[in-house]
Amino acid sequence: MTGPHQNQSLVTAGTDIDDAEAAVVLAHGRGASAESIVQQLGREVHREVHREGVALLAPQAARNTWYPNSFLAPAEQNEPGRSSGLESIGDAVEAAVDAGISHERVLLVGFSQGGCLASEFVARNPRRYGGLAVLSGGLIGESVDPDDYLAVEGDLDDTPVFLGCSDVDPHIPEERVHATAEVLENLGGDVTTRIYEGMGHGVNADELDALDGLVAALV
């Protein structure tokens, strides 16, 4: 497709993709950028020497926003940004695969809007990935019907999934996190859900430790 995000850059960091053993696809939040999420979470991915061999790939949203409305709005109200954003995530995954990295060594990570996109992409394209980390995010739409996702061919085949969110996040209702976990479990994911009391909209040390563990399992 040709959408608002298809002519945007793919920011890369870490090990050169042609030399990498694994890849982490990082999806930024609303108002942020591919470079900012690489700088913030990329440091965690590479905070130990043995993480050499991991390429970072971060697609950029047009005007720093993947879709215009709340992720809880009817899906059609967030088009074409939603579909274009999902395609951008898929293009980043395929860039890793085209470089010789298997899907089983590709970890998808997203925060806020990016977390919503990453979870939606994995649920709509189920297969064995290196992992999925959704930080303050959830599946996109006015409601979540698990049967809609079970109609998709394939399964996650025990892909490790981490969902982290506050119980009082002003953008992400706790019930949507649990609904997302249910869908990903039904698709065969090995899901860990952690709800943090009073955290707000952000990322904490426990979530970064969980991310560290997912990256360590890739290499």
Salt bridges, closest charged atoms under 4 A:
GLU44 OE1 - ARG47 NH1 2.95
GLU48 OE1 - HIS50 ND1 3.45
GLU79 OE2 - ARG82 NH1 2.84
GLU94 OE2 - HIS103 NE2 3.43
GLU120 OE2 - ARG82 NH2 3.72
GLU120 OE2 - ARG124 NE 2.85
ASP169 OD2 - HIS201 ND1 2.67
GLU174 OE2 - HIS178 NE2 3.12
ASP206 OD2 - ARG194 NH1 2.87
ASP209 OD1 - ARG47 NH2 3.18
ASP212 OD1 - ARG47 NE 3.46
ASP212 OD1 - ARG51 NH1 2.58
